[in-house]
Amino acid sequence: MILECAAVSHPGIVRPNNEDAVGYLIPERPEILSTRGALFSVADGVGGLAAGEVASQTAVRVVADAYFSPRAPFGIEAALRLAAEAANRRVYALAQQASPELNGMQTTLSALVIAGRQAYIAHAGDTRVYRLRRGTLTQLTADHSEAAELLRLRLITPVQAANHPRRSVLTRTFGGSLQLRPDFGRHGVEDGDVYLLCSDGLWGEVADADIAHELERPVGEACDHLIEMACAHGGGDNVTVQCVRVVEAGQAKPASPPGRIARLLSGLRGG
């Protein structure tokens, strides 16, 4: 598997602090890369609440630590689910502390694992994951906001949702409650696919058609241009983008761990 990736996070031109967080981990050891894949994540601390930057950074860190932990289940989907649950519990626990700086903090988070020819997503909030394939941009996550829920119920139109006053009122967040129901998804991966993880500071300012056009560039240029466009269109929020291009997807599925008999035979052969 050969990937090209880049990420940029910017406070925007209105807010003094950046409450977004971005992370990625591409294992150097081939055996871990082949079984676990590469992990990418973007989180956005909930605006107006305490310590949004602590919440987003905590979620990104805990997801990576838990996903690549030696104690994590071998299966990618199971490991990602447990990692998302661990991140939610950690943010929630910190948010219950008596410290006024942390009390009530929450964050969105979208995490993407690319492993061979499969992409796995864990998501809660309104950070998004997009995929550009042969010129077509597809949103792979569904926003968890009041406006998005109304749109799914067909009570408002997409145009109304884009400008709805409750567009930023979230219905699911990491740290908002002890029990969280993130969305999980799995999608096929093809050579040449480009994945974009971003906070609402991007998609709230830049049209999908413009995003798709920029993703045709090298990933570093794409990130820089998207940040510039978001700021030029108002830059009213923190904006974070992470681009991943799949140069070669590699094998069809992650390698399975050796079974008990295979391990015994390997030991007998001195392997």
Buried (B, 14 or more C-beta within 10 A) or exposed (E): BEBEBBBBBBBBEEBEEBBBBBBBBBBEEEEBBBBBBBBBBBBBBBBEBBBBBBBBBBBBBBBBBBBBEEEBEEEBBEBBBBBBBBBBBBBBEBBBEEEEEBBBBBBBBBBBBBBBBBBBBBBBBBBBBBBBBEEEBEBBBBBBBBBBBBBEEEEBEEEEBBEBEBBBEBBBBBBBEEEBEBBBBEBEBEEEBBBBBBBBBBBBBBEEEBBBBBBEBEBBEBBBBBBBBBBEBEBBBBBBBBBBBBEEBBEEEBEEEEEEEEEEEEEEEEE
